[in-house]
């Protein structure tokens, strides 16, 4: 029987299959938030903004006195219960972020669409199918990278550089590779390094691939690359680090192709050959795993600063995973800001500041030079000027950066770090773009 049930009538299961049993609903919610707090927060935000998925029922068992025990759907119920009653969230930091959700535009569901079972045994088989993968075709068949990209392209306008090159090769030669065999993740990892991808005679700007060599030469090299990856079953781990990717491509091709005077932007022809330009949606700030989005391409000639940039963009994770290193990212972000300012001061402003100049003085000198020489407008420089401003409560204020280094208690979280970068990215693009222009 299907039924919409009020959230207060639903009991978060103390014997949730995800965890060891506890005594009551209160302990079950505490454990859920302790183990999956970030997931529950993100789910609550999505539900608040978009509502509950009406196509997916929670599985419940009717108890006495009109209450229902949740068999499947405990995370969803926990998220909604926390939105309805913030006091359920004990952790101060997490509670603050739940309250932030409620400041936005949205609504809190008061009931959940459920399917009521007569016994837990009746639901057990279906619950297992939902949570244990393909099961020889009987359960859900999860999407691989290629399937995800096709969906994202249709509804979000996104298509990865690897997929663009596979399409280019197929159209040029009439041959096709199964994307599963080519290993899109391996190709994309190689393409993420400018030196490695230069062996194909291509460049990438904001996710768009441009052929810089003669098209026929690039097509030939793509065929060799795809064949190598398929034949040797090359995993992404083998080319994950920049030196690995560069060595792999150098060993395969020895030398780089001669660049053509005429470059070909692949996305201008459309992925289906229709001639329609490809429109690409930018990813949500909260969806990326690194501080710097992959779409942010900075040309940094100084090796140390470039390595810091690449670590923040490609290597160090800040999302809620066992490999996340938000403290390291926070400290390195602070370093990247100051060394970028220092380098610009020397190369463009004559290095006129004293050696013990503060970062606020460096920001004032750099932004003043940029505005005076019409390199950037006051509006473009406003966010980075907030770093050295008087409003210490501002998320961008330098005091927040100092705390990452000097405070023994305050730790950066992924969302605030990403927000800081999103607000200052244009400044870094202008700064390093100006240095690149001067170098040329």
C-alpha positions in Angstrom: 0.0 0.0 0.0 1.3 3.4 -1.0 0.8 6.3 1.4 2.0 9.8 2.2 3.1 9.8 5.9 3.7 12.7 8.2 7.4 13.0 9.1 6.7 12.9 12.8 5.0 9.6 12.4 8.1 8.0 10.8 10.7 6.3 13.1 14.3 6.3 12.0 15.2 2.7 12.4 17.5 1.9 15.4 18.4 -1.3 13.6 19.4 0.4 10.3 21.3 -2.0 8.1 24.1 0.5 7.7 25.2 0.5 11.3 25.3 -1.6 14.4 21.9 -1.6 16.3 21.2 1.2 18.9 18.4 1.5 21.4 16.0 4.2 20.0 15.3 6.7 17.2 17.3 9.5 19.0 20.4 7.4 19.1 19.8 6.3 15.5 19.7 9.9 14.3 22.8 10.8 16.3 24.7 7.9 14.8 23.5 8.8 11.3 24.8 12.4 11.7 28.0 11.2 13.3 28.8 8.8 10.5 27.3 10.5 7.5 26.8 14.1 8.6 28.1 15.6 5.3 25.9 13.4 3.2 22.8 14.1 5.3 23.6 17.9 5.1 23.8 17.7 1.3 20.7 15.6 1.1 18.8 18.1 3.3 19.9 21.0 1.1 18.7 19.2 -2.0 15.4 18.3 -0.5 14.9 21.8 0.8 15.5 23.3 -2.7 13.9 20.6 -4.9 11.6 18.6 -2.7 11.3 14.8 -2.2 11.7 12.5 -5.1 8.1 11.3 -5.7 9.2 8.5 -7.9 11.0 6.8 -5.1 9.0 5.5 -2.1 10.5 4.9 1.4 9.8 1.4 2.6 8.1 1.3 6.0 6.5 -1.1 8.4 3.4 -0.1 10.3 3.8 -0.1 14.1 1.3 0.4 16.9 -0.4 3.8 17.6 -0.1 5.0 14.0 3.7 5.1 13.8 5.8 3.6 11.0 9.3 2.1 11.2 11.5 3.0 8.3 13.0 -0.1 6.6 14.6 1.8 3.7 14.9 5.6 3.4 16.4 6.4 6.8 18.8 9.0 5.4 16.0 10.9 3.7 13.9 10.9 6.9 16.8 12.0 9.0 17.5 14.9 6.7 13.9 16.1 6.8 13.6 15.6 10.6 16.7 17.7 11.1 15.3 20.5 8.9 12.1 20.4 10.9 13.9 20.3 14.2 17.4 21.7 14.2 17.9 20.7 17.8 18.4 17.1 16.6 21.8 18.2 15.2 24.2 18.2 18.2 27.4 19.2 16.4 27.7 23.0 16.5 29.5 23.3 13.2 27.0 21.0 11.4 24.1 22.7 13.1 25.3 26.1 11.8 25.4 24.7 8.2 21.9 23.3 8.6 20.7 26.8 9.7 22.4 28.2 6.6 20.3 26.0 4.4 17.1 27.4 6.0 18.2 30.9 5.1 17.9 30.1 1.4 14.8 29.7 -0.8 13.0 26.4 -0.4 10.5 24.5 1.7 10.6 21.7 4.3 8.5 18.7 3.5 6.0 17.7 6.1 5.4 14.1 4.8 7.1 11.4 2.7 5.7 9.1 0.1 6.0 5.6 1.4 5.2 2.0 0.6 3.8 0.2 3.6 4.8 -3.5 4.1 3.0 -6.1 6.3 6.4 -7.5 7.5 10.1 -6.7 7.3 10.6 -10.0 5.5 8.3 -8.9 2.6 10.5 -5.9 2.0 13.9 -7.5 2.5 14.4 -8.9 -1.0 13.6 -5.6 -2.7 15.8 -3.6 -0.3 18.7 -5.9 -1.1 18.2 -5.4 -4.8 18.3 -1.6 -4.3 21.6 -1.7 -2.4 23.7 -4.5 -3.8 24.4 -3.5 -7.3 23.7 -5.2 -10.6 22.9 -8.8 -9.3 23.3 -10.4 -12.8 20.9 -7.8 -14.3 18.1 -8.1 -11.8 19.2 -5.1 -9.7 20.2 -1.6 -10.7 23.1 -1.4 -13.3 25.2 1.6 -12.2 26.4 4.0 -14.9 30.0 4.1 -15.9 31.9 7.3 -16.9 30.7 7.2 -20.5 27.0 6.9 -19.5 27.3 9.7 -17.0 28.9 12.0 -19.6 26.1 11.3 -22.2 23.5 12.2 -19.6 25.4 15.3 -18.5 25.8 16.4 -22.1 22.1 16.1 -22.9 20.9 17.9 -19.8 23.9 20.0 -18.7 25.9 20.7 -21.8 29.0 19.0 -20.4 31.3 16.7 -22.3 34.8 15.8 -21.2 38.0 16.4 -23.3 38.4 12.6 -23.7 34.9 12.2 -25.1 35.5 15.1 -27.5 38.7 13.4 -28.8 37.0 10.0 -29.2 34.2 11.7 -31.2 36.8 13.5 -33.3 38.6 10.3 -34.1 35.4 8.4 -34.9 34.2 11.1 -37.3 37.6 11.4 -39.0 38.3 7.7 -39.4 34.9 6.0 -39.4 36.3 3.7 -36.6 34.9 3.6 -33.1 36.2 2.5 -29.8 34.0 1.4 -26.9 34.4 4.1 -24.3 34.6 1.5 -21.6 37.7 0.0 -23.3 39.4 3.3 -23.9 39.1 4.1 -20.2 37.9 7.7 -20.3 39.2 8.4 -16.8 42.7 7.4 -17.9 42.6 9.6 -21.1 41.2 12.6 -19.1 43.9 12.2 -16.6 46.6 12.4 -19.3 44.8 15.4 -20.9 44.8 17.3 -17.6 48.5 17.9 -17.8 49.5 20.5 -20.5 52.9 18.9 -21.1 51.4 15.4 -21.6 48.7 16.5 -23.9 51.1 18.5 -26.0 52.3 15.2 -27.5 48.9 14.9 -29.1 49.1 18.4 -30.6 46.1 19.7 -28.6 45.3 22.3 -26.0 42.4 22.7 -23.6 40.8 25.9 -22.5 37.9 25.9 -20.1 37.2 22.3 -21.0 37.2 22.9 -24.8 39.7 20.9 -26.9 41.6 22.7 -29.6 43.7 20.9 -32.2 47.0 22.8 -32.5 48.9 20.5 -34.9 47.9 19.2 -38.3 44.5 17.4 -37.9 45.8 14.3 -39.6 48.8 14.1 -37.2 46.6 14.4 -34.2 44.1 11.8 -35.5 47.0 9.4 -36.0 48.4 10.0 -32.5 44.9 9.6 -31.0 44.6 6.2 -32.7 48.0 5.1 -31.2 47.0 6.4 -27.7 43.6 4.6 -27.7 45.2 1.4 -29.0 47.9 1.5 -26.3 45.4 2.1 -23.5 43.1 -0.8 -24.7 46.0 -3.2 -25.5 47.8 -2.7 -22.2 44.6 -2.0 -20.1 46.3 1.1 -18.7 44.7 2.1 -15.4 44.3 5.8 -14.3 46.7 5.1 -11.4 49.5 4.6 -14.0 49.2 8.2 -15.2 47.7 9.9 -12.2 50.7 12.0 -11.3 52.0 14.6 -13.8 55.5 13.0 -14.2 53.8 9.6 -14.8 51.6 11.1 -17.5 54.4 13.0 -19.2 56.7 9.9 -19.2 53.9 7.7 -20.6 53.3 10.1 -23.5 57.0 10.7 -24.2 57.7 6.9 -24.3 54.8 6.5 -26.7 55.5 9.3 -29.1 59.2 10.3 -28.4 58.7 13.8 -29.9 55.9 16.4 -30.2 54.1 17.2 -33.4 54.7 20.4 -35.3 52.1 23.0 -34.5 49.8 24.2 -37.3 49.2 27.8 -38.2 45.5 27.0 -38.1 43.9 25.6 -35.0 40.6 23.6 -34.9 38.2 24.0 -32.0 36.4 20.7 -31.7 33.4 22.0 -29.9 32.6 24.5 -32.7 31.3 21.7 -34.8 29.1 20.1 -32.1 29.4 16.6 -30.8 26.9 15.2 -33.3 28.4 16.9 -36.4 25.3 19.2 -36.7 27.3 22.4 -36.7 25.6 23.5 -33.5 28.0 25.1 -31.0 28.4 23.2 -27.8 27.1 25.1 -24.7 28.7 23.9 -21.5 27.2 24.5 -18.0 29.7 25.3 -15.3 29.7 22.9 -12.4 28.2 23.8 -9.0 30.7 25.2 -6.6 29.8 22.5 -4.1 30.1 19.6 -6.5 33.8 19.6 -7.1 36.3 17.7 -5.0 39.3 20.1 -5.3 39.7 23.7 -4.2 40.3 25.0 -7.8 37.8 23.9 -10.5 39.3 21.9 -13.4 37.9 24.6 -15.7 40.2 27.2 -14.2 43.4 27.2 -16.4 46.2 29.3 -15.1 49.5 29.6 -17.1 52.1 29.9 -14.4 55.7 29.9 -15.6 57.4 29.8 -12.1 57.7 26.1 -11.3 57.1 26.2 -7.5 54.0 28.4 -7.8 52.7 26.2 -10.7 53.2 23.1 -8.6 51.1 24.7 -5.7 48.4 25.6 -8.2 48.3 22.0 -9.6 48.2 20.5 -6.2 45.2 22.6 -5.3 43.5 22.0 -8.6 44.3 18.3 -9.2 45.8 16.5 -6.2 44.5 17.7 -2.8 40.9 16.7 -2.0 38.6 18.8 0.3 35.4 16.9 0.2 34.1 14.4 2.8 36.3 11.4 2.0 39.0 9.6 3.9 41.5 11.2 1.6 40.3 14.8 2.2 42.9 17.3 3.5 41.1 20.6 4.2 43.7 21.8 6.7 46.5 21.3 4.1 44.4 23.0 1.4 43.6 25.9 3.7 47.3 26.5 4.5 48.4 26.1 0.9 45.6 28.4 -0.4 47.0 31.1 1.9 50.5 30.4 0.6 49.3 30.5 -3.1 47.7 33.9 -2.5 50.8 35.5 -1.1 53.4 34.0 -3.5 51.2 35.1 -6.4 51.2 38.6 -5.1 55.0 38.5 -4.4 55.7 37.2 -7.9 53.5 39.9 -9.6 55.1 42.6 -7.5 58.5 41.7 -8.7 57.6 41.1 -12.4 55.2 43.9 -12.9 55.4 46.4 -10.1 59.2 46.6 -9.7 59.2 44.9 -6.3 59.0 48.3 -4.5 57.6 47.1 -1.2 59.8 46.4 1.8 60.8 42.8 2.6 58.6 42.8 5.7 55.5 44.2 4.0 52.2 42.7 5.1 49.9 40.8 2.8 47.4 43.7 3.1 50.1 46.1 1.8 50.8 43.7 -1.1 47.2 43.4 -2.1 46.9 47.3 -2.0 50.0 47.6 -4.2 49.0 45.0 -6.8 45.3 46.0 -7.1 46.3 49.7 -7.2 48.8 49.0 -10.1 46.2 46.9 -11.9 43.5 49.6 -11.7 45.8 52.4 -12.6 47.1 50.6 -15.7 43.6 49.4 -16.6 44.5 45.8 -16.2 41.4 45.2 -14.1 38.4 47.3 -13.0 37.5 48.2 -9.5 34.6 45.8 -9.6 36.9 42.9 -10.6 39.3 43.8 -7.8 36.6 44.2 -5.1 36.7 40.6 -3.8 40.4 40.4 -3.3 40.4 43.9 -1.7 37.9 42.4 0.8 40.7 40.2 2.0 42.6 43.3 3.3 39.4 45.2 4.2 38.2 46.4 7.6 35.2 44.1 7.9 36.8 41.2 9.8 33.6 39.1 9.7 33.8 38.9 5.9 34.4 35.3 4.7 37.3 36.6 2.5 39.1 38.6 5.3 42.7 37.8 5.7 42.0 36.9 9.4 40.2 33.8 8.1 43.3 32.8 6.2 45.6 33.4 9.1 43.4 31.2 11.3 44.1 28.2 8.9 47.8 28.6 9.8 47.9 29.8 13.4 44.8 28.8 15.2 45.0 25.6 17.2 41.2 25.0 17.1 39.7 26.5 13.9 39.6 24.2 11.0 38.6 25.1 7.4 35.6 23.3 5.8 35.2 22.5 2.2 32.3 24.8 1.5 34.0 27.9 2.9 37.2 27.1 1.1 35.4 26.8 -2.2 33.5 30.0 -1.6 36.8 31.9 -1.0 38.2 30.5 -4.2 35.1 31.2 -6.2 35.2 34.9 -5.1 38.9 35.4 -5.8 39.3 33.2 -9.0 38.8 36.1 -11.4 41.6 38.0 -9.6 44.0 35.1 -10.0 43.0 34.7 -13.7 43.7 38.4 -14.3 47.0 38.4 -12.4 48.5 35.3 -14.1 46.9 36.2 -17.5 48.7 39.6 -17.3 52.0 37.9 -16.5 51.6 35.5 -19.4 50.8 38.4 -21.7 53.9 40.3 -20.6 56.0 37.2 -21.1 54.8 36.7 -24.7 
